[in-house]
């Protein structure tokens, strides 16, 4: 296993998991919006209002949540520091 660089392996795993869960989340959000538009259409709500409500909800539970935002920033800073430290060791 000496030929696999651990930094590249961790980055590849991180990006693969990020891509998988992002695509899955976008798909589920799209399906949720389509379902809510059908249900709201029966109640007489416009589709634009439903999309706006879902968009605000998604922002509240991801980016605007202080704990999630803090964890995202910490993970980003750690990932960036490992990335720059790796290239400092090379050059």
TAGIPE-V372066 format. One record per backbone hydrogen bond with DSSP energy under -1.0 kcal/mol. NH is the residue of the N-H (numbers start at 1). CO is the residue of the C=O. E is the energy in kcal/mol with one decimal. If there is no record, write none. Layout:
# TAGIPE-V372066
NH,CO,E
NH,CO,E
This chain:
# TAGIPE-V372066
4,1,-1.1
9,5,-2.3
10,6,-2.5
11,7,-2.3
12,8,-2.6
13,9,-2.5
14,10,-2.6
15,11,-2.9
16,12,-2.3
17,13,-2.6
18,14,-2.6
19,15,-2.6
20,16,-2.5
21,17,-2.6
22,18,-2.2
23,19,-2.5
24,20,-2.3
25,21,-2.3
26,22,-2.8
27,23,-2.3
28,24,-2.5
29,25,-2.4
30,26,-2.5
31,27,-2.5
32,28,-2.3
33,29,-2.6
34,30,-2.3
35,31,-2.2
36,32,-2.8
37,33,-2.5
38,34,-1.7
39,35,-2.3
40,36,-3.1
41,37,-2.0
42,38,-1.2
43,39,-1.2
45,40,-2.6
50,46,-1.4
51,47,-2.4
52,48,-2.1
53,49,-2.2
54,50,-2.4
55,51,-2.4
56,52,-2.3
57,53,-2.2
58,54,-2.7
59,55,-2.1
60,56,-2.3
61,57,-2.1
64,59,-2.7
69,65,-2.9
70,66,-2.4
71,67,-2.5
72,68,-2.7
73,69,-2.3
74,70,-2.6
75,71,-2.7
76,72,-2.4
77,73,-2.6
78,74,-2.7
79,75,-2.5
80,76,-2.5
81,77,-2.5
82,78,-2.3
83,79,-2.0
84,80,-2.4
85,81,-2.4
86,82,-1.9
87,83,-1.3
88,84,-1.7
89,85,-1.7
90,86,-1.3
91,87,-2.1
